[in-house]
Amino acid sequence: MFRPALTVARPALRRGLATAVPSGSANEFVAKRAEMRAHAVETTDLWRKISFYVCLPGIAVAAIWTYKSEMAHKEHLAWGMQTLFFNPEVNIPAGDAE
């Protein structure tokens, strides 16, 4: 008895939650999204420049400084090429290992 009424009512309820015509808020959303995209392009370009012109040279300078300081530190070690716990009676010297 109520079956035809339910069949008619179901599609009406489903279509009631969707709109086919874009409203003013949709246009605002699209405009805001375009502004965010433009801002993202500018910000990406800024951080790319910072990475290439600041970070990479900074890393290179730090690597060179660290290498030089470690080589200067290594020169004055009393045990030379051997480890701190080198025992000549048990271990093979580092130069003779080949």
Secondary structure in CASP SS format (residue, H / E / C, confidence):
PFRMAT SS
TARGET T0000
AUTHOR 0000-0000-0000
METHOD secondary structure of the structure
MODEL  1
M C 1.00
F C 1.00
R H 1.00
P H 1.00
A H 1.00
L H 1.00
T H 1.00
V H 1.00
A H 1.00
R H 1.00
P H 1.00
A H 1.00
L H 1.00
R H 1.00
R H 1.00
G C 1.00
L C 1.00
A C 1.00
T C 1.00
A C 1.00
V C 1.00
P C 1.00
S C 1.00
G H 1.00
S H 1.00
A H 1.00
N H 1.00
E H 1.00
F H 1.00
V H 1.00
A H 1.00
K H 1.00
R H 1.00
A H 1.00
E H 1.00
M H 1.00
R H 1.00
A H 1.00
H H 1.00
A H 1.00
V H 1.00
E H 1.00
T H 1.00
T H 1.00
D H 1.00
L H 1.00
W H 1.00
R H 1.00
K H 1.00
I H 1.00
S H 1.00
F H 1.00
Y H 1.00
V H 1.00
C H 1.00
L H 1.00
P H 1.00
G H 1.00
I H 1.00
A H 1.00
V H 1.00
A H 1.00
A H 1.00
I H 1.00
W H 1.00
T H 1.00
Y H 1.00
K H 1.00
S H 1.00
E H 1.00
M H 1.00
A H 1.00
H H 1.00
K H 1.00
E H 1.00
H C 1.00
L C 1.00
A C 1.00
W C 1.00
G C 1.00
M C 1.00
Q C 1.00
T C 1.00
L C 1.00
F C 1.00
F C 1.00
N C 1.00
P C 1.00
E C 1.00
V C 1.00
N C 1.00
I C 1.00
P C 1.00
A H 1.00
G H 1.00
D H 1.00
A C 1.00
E C 1.00
END
